[in-house]
């Protein structure tokens, strides 16, 4: 008999048992453990376990049980403490199924096909400490299902297609310490649901954003979405430093460009107006990052207490719309600049170049359209819900989370409609420009100098388009994956960025290839002499928002102005005039002339090679109706 006890405890698993006749265990009165896992048992009744008066643990894991009889399953097992029915095919559980399981403390019904639960199914289980209902087909949970489970410590209802949770569902679970509701979209989530759970120490959600509704819980998973963490709005030290670096470079760089553009005398005024408008849009991205950095400091160490109120706040909505305004105006302006360059190079003899009034009208329309795109979601809350408050940085990429139909259609129209069309136009225009330049250079050598000037400008704009492409292609991919309902897990990686745009271009190419073709869970990439990138396969979209979009606004001043020849020669002219003034001051200390910008560029002293704009002439500086002779290279006095 002693040997039979050990046999039944240890060796009835992984057999092909399909049927247990009633009374098969009736002589095993002292048996405490009965493990029947990984068999083919398809039915049980209360009489199946007759005689097991001392049974404490019953494991029926991974069998084929499809139905539990209405009679009490524990009637012949009054001391049963642990019942494991995981991995069966049970479809429903009645009110009397566990009516005699008064001593039960652990009940596992995980991975079944349960779709219906009676309201008082678990009422007899007064001592139940752990209940696992995860991975079933439960859509509705009766409001009184957990009402009598006063001793419950752990509850798991994860991965069920639950449509809605009752607000008072957990009100009587005063001793609950662990609650798992992973894999469930809680459309009606609110703080009221979790406030009665005073002893709750661990909670598990599908989304990090839900943690804000249970601020009193010590541990919440997931504890980050790639940007924010349980403690901080910006989870990573790299993020916290990078947001200030990029915001400073973006703001001050673009402001510097705006100021210097007005003093570059050889610059075409209409072109300068467009570039300064683009710098204003990019500067808004810097302001956006400054605000995010400021609130990160404000919430440092206790972000989860303020997370939900922050994402629902007016400040978050406004700063999100500011980022959207900056992004869309930048895209539209870049498209316009590309089209203008395309027209001037491909059709140089036609009356197509816009004048001053037309250019100003186009810029006004672009800004109005940007404001409309950015602020429409703030007007209709019922239609868009919390469009900007889906993450801590308030940027509405919506790459992972289910949206309302309005928000989904709107984000698709913006990211896969407007922005994708703009990107295609830019790629087409530059392809046509380079083809036309190459063809023209072989047929009309007499104005090849003019074409070379246009190539210089085209190359500069190409680098701008190139960086924009690296920004937007990953976003297009993420949005398509979200529409195809491909789950995009969270991301944790750190980046140390160079300040020169060649290295940055190499970095973005590498990041793009990694994001498109990543296959492993984690990997590290080291770019020699430039940076180190550590990637883990998780919320890539969040890191796209914080790293890729702003860096383009930070690089634009470098590409637009700081690397151009007029800017370099203007700085050289300023430096030369400064040295001349110092020498004059030292030699004639009694006389100090006034310092004006006019004196900085004295026309009689200026070298024609530096004052004449022909080396970087924009086609709009030359009216499109001029004769061919006017497109010839401008000769200097010496005839060179």
NORDA-V391149 format. One record per residue. N is the residue number from 0. SS is DSSP state (h for helix, s for strand, l for the rest). Layout:
n=N ss=SS
n=N ss=SS
This chain:
n=0 ss=l
n=1 ss=h
n=2 ss=h
n=3 ss=h
n=4 ss=h
n=5 ss=h
n=6 ss=h
n=7 ss=h
n=8 ss=h
n=9 ss=h
n=10 ss=l
n=11 ss=l
n=12 ss=l
n=13 ss=l
n=14 ss=l
n=15 ss=l
n=16 ss=l
n=17 ss=l
n=18 ss=l
n=19 ss=l
n=20 ss=l
n=21 ss=l
n=22 ss=l
n=23 ss=l
n=24 ss=l
n=25 ss=l
n=26 ss=l
n=27 ss=l
n=28 ss=l
n=29 ss=l
n=30 ss=l
n=31 ss=l
n=32 ss=s
n=33 ss=s
n=34 ss=s
n=35 ss=l
n=36 ss=l
n=37 ss=l
n=38 ss=l
n=39 ss=l
n=40 ss=l
n=41 ss=l
n=42 ss=l
n=43 ss=s
n=44 ss=l
n=45 ss=h
n=46 ss=h
n=47 ss=h
n=48 ss=h
n=49 ss=l
n=50 ss=l
n=51 ss=l
n=52 ss=l
n=53 ss=l
n=54 ss=l
n=55 ss=l
n=56 ss=s
n=57 ss=s
n=58 ss=s
n=59 ss=l
n=60 ss=l
n=61 ss=l
n=62 ss=l
n=63 ss=l
n=64 ss=l
n=65 ss=l
n=66 ss=l
n=67 ss=s
n=68 ss=l
n=69 ss=l
n=70 ss=l
n=71 ss=l
n=72 ss=l
n=73 ss=l
n=74 ss=l
n=75 ss=l
n=76 ss=l
n=77 ss=l
n=78 ss=l
n=79 ss=l
n=80 ss=l
n=81 ss=s
n=82 ss=s
n=83 ss=s
n=84 ss=l
n=85 ss=l
n=86 ss=l
n=87 ss=l
n=88 ss=l
n=89 ss=l
n=90 ss=l
n=91 ss=s
n=92 ss=s
n=93 ss=l
n=94 ss=l
n=95 ss=l
n=96 ss=l
n=97 ss=l
n=98 ss=l
n=99 ss=l
n=100 ss=l
n=101 ss=l
n=102 ss=l
n=103 ss=l
n=104 ss=l
n=105 ss=s
n=106 ss=s
n=107 ss=s
n=108 ss=l
n=109 ss=l
n=110 ss=l
n=111 ss=l
n=112 ss=l
n=113 ss=l
n=114 ss=l
n=115 ss=s
n=116 ss=s
n=117 ss=l
n=118 ss=l
n=119 ss=l
n=120 ss=l
n=121 ss=l
n=122 ss=l
n=123 ss=l
n=124 ss=l
n=125 ss=l
n=126 ss=l
n=127 ss=l
n=128 ss=l
n=129 ss=s
n=130 ss=s
n=131 ss=s
n=132 ss=l
n=133 ss=l
n=134 ss=l
n=135 ss=l
n=136 ss=l
n=137 ss=l
n=138 ss=l
n=139 ss=l
n=140 ss=l
n=141 ss=l
n=142 ss=l
n=143 ss=l
n=144 ss=l
n=145 ss=l
n=146 ss=l
n=147 ss=l
n=148 ss=l
n=149 ss=l
n=150 ss=l
n=151 ss=l
n=152 ss=l
n=153 ss=s
n=154 ss=s
n=155 ss=s
n=156 ss=l
n=157 ss=l
n=158 ss=l
n=159 ss=l
n=160 ss=l
n=161 ss=l
n=162 ss=l
n=163 ss=l
n=164 ss=l
n=165 ss=l
n=166 ss=l
n=167 ss=l
n=168 ss=l
n=169 ss=l
n=170 ss=l
n=171 ss=l
n=172 ss=l
n=173 ss=l
n=174 ss=l
n=175 ss=l
n=176 ss=l
n=177 ss=s
n=178 ss=s
n=179 ss=s
n=180 ss=l
n=181 ss=l
n=182 ss=l
n=183 ss=l
n=184 ss=l
n=185 ss=l
n=186 ss=l
n=187 ss=l
n=188 ss=l
n=189 ss=l
n=190 ss=l
n=191 ss=h
n=192 ss=h
n=193 ss=h
n=194 ss=h
n=195 ss=l
n=196 ss=l
n=197 ss=l
n=198 ss=l
n=199 ss=l
n=200 ss=l
n=201 ss=s
n=202 ss=s
n=203 ss=s
n=204 ss=l
n=205 ss=l
n=206 ss=l
n=207 ss=h
n=208 ss=h
n=209 ss=h
n=210 ss=h
n=211 ss=h
n=212 ss=h
n=213 ss=l
n=214 ss=l
n=215 ss=l
n=216 ss=l
n=217 ss=l
n=218 ss=s
n=219 ss=s
n=220 ss=s
n=221 ss=l
n=222 ss=l
n=223 ss=s
n=224 ss=l
n=225 ss=l
n=226 ss=l
n=227 ss=l
n=228 ss=s
n=229 ss=l
n=230 ss=l
n=231 ss=l
n=232 ss=l
n=233 ss=l
n=234 ss=l
n=235 ss=l
n=236 ss=h
n=237 ss=h
n=238 ss=h
n=239 ss=h
n=240 ss=h
n=241 ss=h
n=242 ss=h
n=243 ss=h
n=244 ss=h
n=245 ss=h
n=246 ss=h
n=247 ss=h
n=248 ss=h
n=249 ss=h
n=250 ss=h
n=251 ss=h
n=252 ss=h
n=253 ss=h
n=254 ss=h
n=255 ss=h
n=256 ss=h
n=257 ss=h
n=258 ss=h
n=259 ss=h
n=260 ss=h
n=261 ss=l
n=262 ss=l
n=263 ss=l
n=264 ss=l
n=265 ss=l
n=266 ss=l
n=267 ss=l
n=268 ss=h
n=269 ss=h
n=270 ss=h
n=271 ss=h
n=272 ss=h
n=273 ss=h
n=274 ss=h
n=275 ss=h
n=276 ss=h
n=277 ss=h
n=278 ss=h
n=279 ss=h
n=280 ss=h
n=281 ss=h
n=282 ss=h
n=283 ss=h
n=284 ss=h
n=285 ss=h
n=286 ss=h
n=287 ss=h
n=288 ss=h
n=289 ss=h
n=290 ss=h
n=291 ss=h
n=292 ss=h
n=293 ss=h
n=294 ss=h
n=295 ss=h
n=296 ss=h
n=297 ss=h
n=298 ss=l
n=299 ss=l
n=300 ss=l
n=301 ss=l
n=302 ss=h
n=303 ss=h
n=304 ss=h
n=305 ss=h
n=306 ss=h
n=307 ss=h
n=308 ss=h
n=309 ss=h
n=310 ss=h
n=311 ss=l
n=312 ss=l
n=313 ss=h
n=314 ss=h
n=315 ss=h
n=316 ss=h
n=317 ss=h
n=318 ss=h
n=319 ss=h
n=320 ss=h
n=321 ss=h
n=322 ss=h
n=323 ss=h
n=324 ss=h
n=325 ss=h
n=326 ss=h
n=327 ss=h
n=328 ss=h
n=329 ss=h
n=330 ss=h
n=331 ss=h
n=332 ss=h
n=333 ss=h
n=334 ss=h
n=335 ss=h
n=336 ss=h
n=337 ss=h
n=338 ss=h
n=339 ss=h
n=340 ss=h
n=341 ss=h
n=342 ss=h
n=343 ss=h
n=344 ss=h
n=345 ss=h
n=346 ss=l
n=347 ss=l
n=348 ss=l
n=349 ss=l
n=350 ss=l
n=351 ss=l
n=352 ss=l
n=353 ss=l
n=354 ss=l
n=355 ss=h
n=356 ss=h
n=357 ss=h
n=358 ss=h
n=359 ss=h
n=360 ss=h
n=361 ss=h
n=362 ss=h
n=363 ss=h
n=364 ss=h
n=365 ss=h
n=366 ss=h
n=367 ss=h
n=368 ss=h
n=369 ss=h
n=370 ss=h
n=371 ss=h
n=372 ss=h
n=373 ss=h
n=374 ss=h
n=375 ss=h
n=376 ss=h
n=377 ss=h
n=378 ss=h
n=379 ss=l
n=380 ss=h
n=381 ss=h
n=382 ss=h
n=383 ss=h
n=384 ss=l
n=385 ss=l
n=386 ss=l
n=387 ss=l
n=388 ss=l
n=389 ss=l
n=390 ss=l
n=391 ss=l
n=392 ss=l
n=393 ss=l
n=394 ss=l
n=395 ss=l
n=396 ss=l
n=397 ss=l
n=398 ss=l
n=399 ss=l
n=400 ss=l
n=401 ss=l
n=402 ss=l
n=403 ss=l
n=404 ss=h
n=405 ss=h
n=406 ss=h
n=407 ss=h
n=408 ss=h
n=409 ss=h
n=410 ss=h
n=411 ss=h
n=412 ss=h
n=413 ss=h
n=414 ss=h
n=415 ss=h
n=416 ss=h
n=417 ss=h
n=418 ss=h
n=419 ss=h
n=420 ss=h
n=421 ss=h
n=422 ss=h
n=423 ss=h
n=424 ss=h
n=425 ss=h
n=426 ss=h
n=427 ss=h
n=428 ss=h
n=429 ss=h
n=430 ss=h
n=431 ss=h
n=432 ss=h
n=433 ss=h
n=434 ss=h
n=435 ss=h
n=436 ss=h
n=437 ss=h
n=438 ss=h
n=439 ss=h
n=440 ss=h
n=441 ss=h
n=442 ss=h
n=443 ss=l
n=444 ss=h
n=445 ss=h
n=446 ss=h
n=447 ss=h
n=448 ss=h
n=449 ss=h
n=450 ss=h
n=451 ss=h
n=452 ss=h
n=453 ss=h
n=454 ss=h
n=455 ss=h
n=456 ss=h
n=457 ss=h
n=458 ss=h
n=459 ss=h
n=460 ss=h
n=461 ss=h
n=462 ss=h
n=463 ss=h
n=464 ss=h
n=465 ss=h
n=466 ss=h
n=467 ss=h
n=468 ss=h
n=469 ss=h
n=470 ss=h
n=471 ss=h
n=472 ss=h
n=473 ss=h
n=474 ss=h
n=475 ss=h
n=476 ss=h
n=477 ss=h
n=478 ss=h
n=479 ss=h
n=480 ss=h
n=481 ss=h
n=482 ss=h
n=483 ss=l
n=484 ss=l
n=485 ss=l
n=486 ss=l
n=487 ss=l
n=488 ss=l
n=489 ss=s
n=490 ss=l
n=491 ss=l
n=492 ss=l
n=493 ss=l
n=494 ss=s
n=495 ss=l
n=496 ss=l
n=497 ss=l
n=498 ss=l
n=499 ss=l
n=500 ss=h
n=501 ss=h
n=502 ss=h
n=503 ss=h
n=504 ss=h
n=505 ss=h
n=506 ss=h
n=507 ss=h
n=508 ss=h
n=509 ss=h
n=510 ss=h
n=511 ss=h
n=512 ss=h
n=513 ss=h
n=514 ss=h
n=515 ss=h
n=516 ss=h
n=517 ss=l
n=518 ss=l
n=519 ss=l
n=520 ss=l
n=521 ss=s
n=522 ss=s
n=523 ss=s
n=524 ss=s
n=525 ss=s
n=526 ss=s
n=527 ss=l
n=528 ss=l
n=529 ss=l
n=530 ss=s
n=531 ss=s
n=532 ss=s
n=533 ss=s
n=534 ss=s
n=535 ss=s
n=536 ss=l
n=537 ss=l
n=538 ss=s
n=539 ss=h
n=540 ss=h
n=541 ss=h
n=542 ss=h
n=543 ss=h
n=544 ss=h
n=545 ss=h
n=546 ss=h
n=547 ss=h
n=548 ss=h
n=549 ss=h
n=550 ss=h
n=551 ss=h
n=552 ss=h
n=553 ss=h
n=554 ss=h
n=555 ss=h
n=556 ss=h
n=557 ss=h
n=558 ss=h
n=559 ss=h
n=560 ss=h
n=561 ss=h
n=562 ss=l
n=563 ss=l
n=564 ss=h
n=565 ss=h
n=566 ss=h
n=567 ss=h
n=568 ss=h
n=569 ss=h
n=570 ss=h
n=571 ss=h
n=572 ss=h
n=573 ss=h
n=574 ss=h
n=575 ss=h
n=576 ss=h
n=577 ss=h
n=578 ss=h
n=579 ss=h
n=580 ss=h
n=581 ss=h
n=582 ss=h
n=583 ss=h
n=584 ss=h
n=585 ss=h
n=586 ss=h
n=587 ss=l
n=588 ss=l
n=589 ss=l
n=590 ss=l
n=591 ss=l
n=592 ss=l
n=593 ss=l
n=594 ss=l
n=595 ss=l
n=596 ss=h
n=597 ss=h
n=598 ss=h
n=599 ss=h
n=600 ss=l
n=601 ss=l
n=602 ss=h
n=603 ss=h
n=604 ss=h
n=605 ss=l
n=606 ss=l
n=607 ss=h
n=608 ss=h
n=609 ss=h
n=610 ss=h
n=611 ss=l
n=612 ss=h
n=613 ss=h
n=614 ss=h
n=615 ss=h
n=616 ss=l
n=617 ss=l
n=618 ss=h
n=619 ss=h
n=620 ss=h
n=621 ss=l
n=622 ss=l
n=623 ss=l
n=624 ss=l
n=625 ss=l
n=626 ss=l
n=627 ss=h
n=628 ss=h
n=629 ss=h
n=630 ss=h
n=631 ss=l
n=632 ss=l
n=633 ss=l
n=634 ss=l
n=635 ss=l
n=636 ss=l
n=637 ss=l
n=638 ss=l
n=639 ss=l
